[in-house]
Amino acid sequence: MQNNYNITGIRNHLLKQLSENRYEHTLGVEKTAVSLAKLYNVDIEKARVAALLHDCAKNLSDDKKLELCEKYNIEVTEEQKKNLDLIHAEIGSVMAKYEYEIDDEDILNAITYHTTGKPNMSNLEKIIYVSDYIEPGRTKAPNLDEIRRVVMKDLDKALYMILSDTINYLKTSKKYIVPTTMEAYEYYKNILDTTGEINMEKNTDNSMDLLKTALKALDDKLAEDIQVLDIRDLTVIADYFIIAHGNNKSHIKALIDRTDEVLSKNGYEPKQVEGYNSASWILLDYGNIIIHIFSKEDRLFYDLERIWSDGKKIDVKSLIED
């Protein structure tokens, strides 16, 4: 189902409501959330809206926050009264619902829990929580580089690492820890303790045939700097990433259209296509193969090759000529 969110209108309204630094942070969260949504097959527009609105109440005065709490019947705890910033997420959620007319419960919950987390979060909730912590403007939190690497392979583990670092910081600073945060920490700790190492075994019977077919289609349409990463030993997301870029939006769409056409003729249909309209990063997900076609600028920005540098590089030329 097509979502009809007025993204431009939301951005323009936030530009007037937020400080310059808060607005830049919000755009950073949006971009990060979109990239993670593509990776984890979450609705991109929902991720974009939740990211944009996650801090919509952040810069309100204390008086305005209290006014909205009374208006929308939000209970304010004694700890929150001491620091009303603690309640900006809950206020932001009701503002999203009543002032921005967002009625999707997953989006509203993602805003509500973006600072505290909670047990058993949806993937959208996890993505907003994590994106708020790791967006490119963040530089001071501990273990940022490690978390940014981990999140591309294991969303739950990255979430747990952030919860752990947050709790350690709050304990060291003798600051209040919201009970929901402790509950989330224990929940995801238990999940990771129970699952242990992820089972990396996959059905790879058709991976190589699909890979070669896709590479030849991209090469025929003159895709730029085609790279293949073997990530079978790193994640359950896929067996291989194909990464390339186009010279402009028309070229990017032509690369995707040709690849989709050739693979379809060979019996391969994508599970998901993301980003076609924007054409700055289009993703074709075939399950065991994920194809990422970028603009040159977005490829440099997201830098999947660096993030997945533990993956094994495959000789593309030999596969195309085979």
Summary of the structure (lengths in Angstrom):
residues: 322
radius of gyration: 21.2
end to end distance: 40.7
largest distance: 68.9
contacts: 1004
relative contact order: 0.09
helix: 57%
strand: 10%
